[in-house]
Amino acid sequence: MPSDVDSVDTFTTEFLKRLQFGQGVVLARATTNDLYFALARTVRQQLMSRWLETLNVQRKAKAKAVVYLSAEYLLGRQLDNNLLASGLTEIAEQSMERLGIDITTLREAELEPGLGNGGLGRLAACFIDSLATMQIPAVGYGIRYEYGIFRQTFVDGVQVEQPDSWLTNGSPWEFPHPEMGVKVRFAGHTETEHRDDGSVATTWVHGWEVIGIPYNYMVPGYRTENVNALRLWSARATQAFDLQVFNSGDYLQAVRAQAFAENISKVLYPEDSTPQGKELRLQQQYFFVACSLRDYLDNVLPADFDLRRLPERVVFQLNDTHPVIAIPELIRILVDERGIAWDVALDIARQVFNYTCHTLLPEALEVWSVELLGRLLPRHLEIIYRLNDEFLADLREAYPGDELRVRRMSIIQEHPERAVRMAYLATVVGTKVNGVAELHSQLLRDKVLTDFSAHWPEKFTNVTNGVTPRRFVRLANPGLSGLITETIGEGWLKDLAELQQLEPYADDASFLERFAAIKSANKSRLSELVERRQGIVLPQAALYDVMVKRLHEYKRQTLKLLHVITLYQRIQENPDLDIVPRVVLFGAKAAPGYRIAKDTIALINAVATTIDADPAVKGRLKVAFPANYNVSLAEILIPAADLSEQISLAGKEASGTGNMKLALNGALTIGTLDGANVEILEQVGAENFFLFGLTEPEAQAIQTAGYQPHEHYASSPGLRKALDAVASGEFSGGDTEAFAPLVDSLLYQDRFLALADYDAYVAAQDEVEVAYRDTKAWTRSAVLNTARSGYFSSDRSIQDYLDRIWHAKPVPVAGPTG
């Protein structure tokens, strides 16, 4: 594609300028960080002109835009992605080689912005990539957390959280606009004025305020001139420093306002087990949506734009419940500040907001106490009350005498405390409510928001998640990407459905051989990385069995671990056992306050240590848990996987996206009928998928009947032996108390039926063992997983949103040559 820097000579010249005038050093004295910044800014310069032109073209087009509101964005490293999108990868590599610079070292110097917790944040990053690639006018809004998700380390096998100082050296990809700061108000009280014409006006007299400073990240489309923006907000005090107090000698008090304000954007998801933590989370959520709405209304739309026509120009997508406070905020702006009548403002809100639900767990559907909301955002609580009163009046008219239904559907919950149910608020006002996989959307309608789906069946739809093939195949798996492009051309990177053209090659011996060789090379690459980072040595001639996802009981890492213990015990019982060598790889972080999850990590590491110390197992079974699983590690680990563990209890996982990334990269899935596993099974075929376990109705029936996990313990010899080993202290130096809470939780609660599915899971793993021995057949299935996973592109997800919810159109930007 055309570029301002269209030759190695030009790129090299620009790079040296950035090094000299940006970093203030010459090549001979430059540090790795200097070189990385100079390279990044050389690439950024090429994107900047495209971004400005995109803004210009979109402004002239007056087209409808998508505003994506998300508290999380797990972006991953930006350098390679931006090189790929700008068509400069080869030129940059040749330029660095000419200068004697190892570009791999510069790639590894980049600190990944950990501005998310898991799938939801990575999905948001995939979506903004696809929106730009598909030339849709869009802005992503979020928070520029000073410290992202914690950096995970292990001390004696126990997770220890350390600050994620991703901004230590600055970020060359962001550029702040302090002059476009937005004031955000909190607390105080409201005052009502009854005017002579009979109208009523409400004024929010705030108690304190902060300023939101926008930091822009450019989001380039692949093989297009379009560059959209991700705008992240950082909190600053309106008066950061009190000179009089400082001069009086009270130095801490002099900067107290600054520290208080900056807490808002300090840490991703502050621990909310305390009242202070809960309040800070709500401050974060309101802060970023207030900044974002104000920015869009005041800076993106024309100054004279009639906000009554807002639905023609924008759709706000609420990525889970975190940004739902945007609904009363928009109504407040329209009514209190712009003088628009309540009914008109509410009608506007009903047309511009849509809500994506990412969970089926009741505890994950946010509620905010009326006391906290009223204290922090008094005007918003008034708006929510009025919304709810009108909604309940409509319900009473629609369902006369059915007061129980009215109470169930109320936005305000009464017990155990009066609180605002944010998912209900989003559903009542939003145009559409979508789940993120077919099964999830069905359960959302049938189990979670049942009354609402009965009342408004037309509101509910499904958009199955997807992942960007640019990052998770082209960048993460260059060997496979090269083979695909050589075989079917490069169109698949923008139309992943073209992977279907690979199907005939599943029976081509030469293709299978090359595919298997790439998988082996990817294992070598992973092995080198984890040995360099943590001293973990992985055998390469083995089945790579991978479970990478957030640590949560419903994802059932404990079930995987029980299988590992069973394999270990089989080898102990029969040292001559003919077993397929297996490397079991875990990657996960546990929330700092989630005790059982952290105990599970400790047990995994304890089992890994015990197995490592047993010479009878060496080369046959290896358990590894690389610390600090993130996007960068995922890009190396996922392409090496043979087996993808997707074993959550049916009905608990919303969708998953790791399952899609693994299937795309040629891993076979062992999984339950949960989340997007259902659709993966449909796409790749039952013969290329290891299905096991209870279905959602079966799981529900067992739990309703009164589940007794110890009965499964009593009736399954393998399960009993595995759990007894943990309870006896075999993996904890004889300390029987070390993992007692975890054992007791499984034996007497087992909320997610790990014990009930144990025997079926082990049987399915035995099928895996048999299948993997037939190398040709396994590789054939791996090829078919890749060939049939084109459906799981985030481009397809975005097209579904456009067709079913957003109804926005592409606005192409012409290149330099027109």
Secondary structure by P-SEA (a helix, b strand, c coil): cccccccaaaaaaaaaaaaacccccccccccaaaaaaaaaaaaaaaaaaaaaaaaaaaaaaccbbbbbbbccccccccaaaaaaaaccaaaaaaaaaaacccaaaaaaacccccccccaaaaaaaaaaaaaaaacccbbbbbbbccccccbbbbcccbbbbcccccccccccccccccccbbbbbcccbbbbbbccccbbbbbbbcccbbbbbbbbbbbbcccccbbbbbbbbbbbbcccccaaaaaaccccccaaaaaaaaccccccccccccaaaaaaaaaaaaaaaaaaaaaaaccccccccccccccccbbbbbccccccaaaaaaaaaacccccccaaaaaaaaaccbbbbbccccccccbbbbaaaaaaccaaaaaaaaaaaaaaaaaaaaacccaaaaaaaaccccccccccccaaaaaaacccbbbcccaaaaaaaacccaaaaaaaccccbbbbbbbbbcccccccccaaaaaaaaaccccccccccccccccccccccaaaaaaaaaaaaaaaaaaaaaaaacccccccccccbbbbbccccccccaaaaaaaaaaaaaaaaacccccccbbbbbbbbccccccaaaaaaaaaaaaaaaaaaacccccccbbbbbbccccaaaaaaccccccbbbcccccccccccaaaaaaaaabbbbbcccccaaaaaaaaccccccccccccaaaaaaaaaacccaaaaaaacaaaaaaaaaaaaccccccccccaaaaaaaaacccccccccaaaaaaaaaaaaaaaaaaaaaaaaaaaaaaaacccccaaaaaaaaaaccccccccccccccc
